[in-house]
């Protein structure tokens, strides 16, 4: 019996499959609106517009000094936006779903979304090189192209994608609504927490929300690649470890035979067994005119007792009676008494 995790997966009951979202007109419209908002934030920061002025006003207000009593709690809350801990927690949940639903799609979708997040957000961070509030050098400046890496906010974008993927992979519309609201609240709180701690500008958080939402809205375009990757993985597993759910038939040890019952077997005193002359082969009566076989001579077509597997006698174990006449034979003449 197979004991690997794939064999266990193949024996589990299969719940309904996850519905794959499609790129509908509504989703395309949301994607286009979010992309326009993303570009507007970038242009506003590049032009040092009113948004940069608002960034400086919030930074000089120093929220962490205004409400110091919540500082310790928000230090823990902001972990919900860090890549490592959140990815591990969500991967454990999606891994369990993959195990129960006989598919690798949840894990592959999470991996694809995090890969897109690293490529898109990382490229913009490095390209714009904006410094954070704690490292700002000129009041009123956008602090771009100075070797920083905080625009857009990685914490915020990661919170949107990591927790939003649960809503994206939800099995029912009701669960999708609840998980969407939960991920929105968590990502909103993470973004505002980074502003409170002074690690990000307000515009960083706005761009982080847009960046994460763009990845979630554009995931249906990546679904064909995810499906191909899943098929390739299962095909490779079938080539290496056999077809899923296939169980090997237990083989019979070599040199063993199935015992065949033999009727009317008698045990001789010298340890050998001879078949009763009253029965032919396979319990059939001997043909007419046939001579009875000599005692101790093996019958034709039968192996000697030492050459075959021991069997349990199926007939009577009593010794033959001297006066008993074989079936089908002629009774011997007896002398007439009183002659």
Secondary structure, DSSP 8 states (H G I E B T S, - for coil): ---SHHHHHHHS------------HHHHHHHHHHHHHHHHHHHHHHTT-HHHHHHHHHHHH-HHHH-GGGHHHHHHHGGGG-HHHHHHHHHHHHHHHHHHHT-SHHHHHHHHHHHHHHHHHHHHHHHH----GGG--STT----SSS---SS-HHHHHHHHHHHHHHHT-SSHHHHHHHHHHHHHHHHHHHHHHHHHTSS-HHHHHHHHHHHHHHHHHGGGGHHHHHHHHHHHHHHHHHHH-STT--------TT-------SSEEE-TTS-EEE-TTS-GGG----TT-----TT---TT---GGGS------S--S---TT---TTS-------TT-
